[in-house]
Amino acid sequence: MNTTLVKKERARRAPPLNQVFTLGAELTAEQRDFLEVHGFLHFRGVLTPDEVGIVSDAQERLERQWIEQDVHEIRGVPIFFGPGLGEREVSYRLPFCSEFSPELKTLLNDPRFEPIKELVGRDVRIGHNEQDGVVINRYVNVEGSVRPGLGWHTDGLRDLFYLRKPQEMLNFGLHLDQVSAEEGGLRLIPGTHKQGMLSMMFRKPYFISHKPHKHEVAVETLPGDMTVHDGRLWHRVAQNKTPNTQRRSLYVPYMTGPPIIRTEKSKTVFYHKLGRLARRFKGGR
């Protein structure tokens, strides 16, 4: 049979790039193939409304506690603050959340996530106390916000700042809000997890570039959805154009390779120092 015709037939039968899957007791062959080819997966309704509440409660409690205690850094990773949707100040990024919330750690260790962990390998682990740990993000489009969105980047490049080659890593995001494509949200460039090192480092200016890419995919989420993406995949968070809106998500790293444990004695990594300078330039803290 003509090779070109075979490729066209496979492409015709392949699921669309905005395909939304259901997470079961094990991943299907279709889901594994999709991740292998495109570098990401999107699952609908992995968390119940009550479990979305557990994550939200952990976020609210930790940010109140650390704001009241004037904490600006956890284990060498900065926490930064700014205006929220109401009158009070909020945190835009909370690292190591599962280390300070037993309920959250219990939820993330639930057996329902085992099929995802098996994608990486037998020795995979959740990086509760590694690099930035489990992170709760908040993107707020209000006046004075230093984080209405996040520019293009890969997560795998962080390994270079730890003086090692980027390791195989999967990040999964648990989404707390409904976000449509028009309201911003996660953008991915499918297939870029297979790029070489030079492309990973220099394809786009890290965190500075927000320009839409012609091949990007917009991921539209509902509360409780889960996204999985390869740490080497180029992605960004598009700013919501509607004023007084927010997008919240929890990102969990599935790690392999030698662990790099962060403690209270850990120093601030260089790329976090750069981020702190950039936020101060915008008027944040």
N, C-alpha and C positions, 0 to 999 in steps of 0.2 A: 504494500500500500504506500502511496505517496506520503513522505515524511511531513511535508508541509500541511497536507490535509489532516493528518493525525493530530498535529499540534493545534490546528484550528478547531478540530472537534473537541479536544480536551479543554481548550480555552472556553468554548461555548458551554460546556457542561460544568465548568468550575463555578463555585459559588461567587456572588458579587463581592467586591471589596468591603461593602458595608454590611456583610452578612452578620447576623446576631445568632449565637448558638445557645444551647442549654447545657449546663454542666451536670453530668451524670456521675455514676460510680466509677467510670473510666472514660477516657477520651476516645472518640471515634477515629477511624482512619482518616475521615474527611477533615476533622479538626486538627489532627497532627500534620496532615499535608498542608493545610492552610497556614499553620504556624511556621512550618519549614520554609514555605515559599515566600510568605509575606512578612513574617516576623511578629505577628500579633494575633490576638483572639479577643472577641467581645462576647461575654455571657450575660444573659438577661436574668435579673432577679435572684442572684446568688444569696444575698442577705434578705432576711425578713424585715418588715418595718421595725420590729422590736430591736433587732440587731443593728439596724441603722441608728437607732436611738442610743445603743451602747457606745458606738463610735462617736456620735455627736456629744454625748455626755462626757466622755473622756476628753474630748477636745475642749469643751467649755470649762471643765474643772481644771485641767492642766494650764490653760492659758490664764485663767483667773489667778491660780496659785503663783505662777511664775511672774505675772505682772505685779501682783501684790508684793512679792519677795524681791522685785527688781532684778530678776535673773535674766541675763543677756546671752548666756552661753551654757550649753550642756555638753560635757565631755569634749570640749573643743569645737563644738558645732554651734554657730550663732543662732539665736532666736531673734526674729525681728518683728516689730509691731507697727501698727498704724490704725487709722480710723476704720470702723466697721460700718454695718448698715444702720446701727443705732447710734446713740451718743457716746457709748463707751469705746475704749480702745480694745483692739483684738490682736491676736498673733496671726501672722500669715504663714508661718512654717514652724511646726513643732517636731523636733527630732526625738528619737528614742522613746516614743510614746508608750510602747508596750512594756518598757522597763519600769514605767511608773503607773501602769494600769493593769492589775491582775485580770480584770474582766476582759480587757482587750487582748491580752496575751492568750487567754483561754480560748477566745473566739477564733483567733488566727491559727491556733493549733488544732482546730476542729478537723476531723477526718475527711470532711467533704472536699478539702483542698489537696488531699493526697494525689489525685490524678494530675494536678498541676505540678506538684513537686517531682513527680516521676518523670516529667519531661526533661528535667535537667540531669537526673542520675540518682544513683543509690546514695551518694554521700551528700545530697543537697540538704540545706538547712535554711531556716529563716534567720536573717542577720539582725536579730534583736539588739545586739550590742556591738555591731560592726559598722564601720564607716559612719553613715548618718542614722542607722537603725531604721525603725518603722516611723514614717513621717506622715503627719496630717497637714495637708496644704489647704490654704484658703486664698482664693483670688477674689479681690473685691474691686468693683468699679464704682468708686466714690471719689469725691474731691480729696486730694492729698494722699491717695493710695500709691504706694511704691510697688505694688504687685497686682496690677489689673490683668496681667498675662505673663507669659514666660517665653523667651525667644528660643530659637532652634538650638538643640543640643543632643548629645547622647549621654547615657548614664555610664557607659563602659569606660569613658575617658578618665573617670576619677581614679581608676587603678594606676594610671601613669603617675599621679601625684603620690602614690604609695610605692613608687619605684618598682612596679611589676607590670607585666603584660596584661591587657584587659582580659579578665576571666569570663567564662561562660556564666551568664546571670539572667534570670527572668525577674522582671518587676511586675507585680500585679497591683492594680488600683481598684479600690472599693469606693464607689461613687455615692455621695450623700444627697445630691441634688439632681433635678431634671434639667438637662442642658441640651438645647437644640443646636444645629449647626449655625443658625443665625445668632445664637447667644454665645458664640465662642466655643471654648472647650478644647478637648484633645485633638491634635492634628498629627498624623503619622505619614511618613514616606515609605510605602511598602517596599520590601526587598532590600533596604539599605543596611540591614544587619549582616549582609554578606559582603559588604564593602571591604576594601583593604585598609590598612592602618592610615595611610596618607589621607584617604577620603574621610575616615572617621575624625581625623584631626583638623582638616582644612576645608572640607566641603562648604561649610558656612561659618561665619563669625559666631562663635559660641555666645548664646544668650543675648547678643546684640541684634541679630537679624530676626525680624518678625514677618518678613515678606512672605505671602502665600506662595507655595510651590505648586507648579502645574500638576504634579502627580500626588499631592497630599490627599489624605482621606480624613474626613471629619467624623469623629466618633460621637454619636448622639446617645446620651445616657439617661437612665431613670434611676431614682434612688434604689440602692441595692445591687446595681449592676457591677460586674467585675470586668476589667480589661487586663489582658496579659500582653506584655511586649518584651522583646529581646532588648537587653541593656545596650546593645550596639546599634539599635535602630534610631534614626533621626526623628525627633518629635518636638512639638512645642505646645503651648497652651495659648490659644487665640483669645484676645481680649473680648469680653462681652461689650457690645456697643450700646446696650441699654443701661442708663445710669441707675445707680443704687441696686445693683445685683451682685451676687456672689456665686462662686463655684467651689465646693469643698470635696476633697478626696483624700483617701488614705492609701499610701504606697508602701508596699512590703517587698523587700528584696529577698529573692531566693538565691542563695550563694553556694559556690563551690570553691575548691582551692583552699590554701592555708588561710585561716581566719585572721583578720586584723581587728583586734578587740580595742574598743575605745573605753577609757576610764576617765575619772575626774582629773587625772594628771595628764591627759592627752593634750597636746598642743593643737592650736588651730591650723588646719591644713591651708595651704597657700590659696587654693581657689576660693575658699570661704572668705579669706581676707579680701580678695578682689571683689567678691560679691558685697561685702560690707562697705567698701569704699564706693561702689556704684550706688548703693542705696542712700548713703549719706549725700552723694552728689545730687540725688533726687529730693533730698530733704527728709529722708526717713531716719530711723535709728535702729 
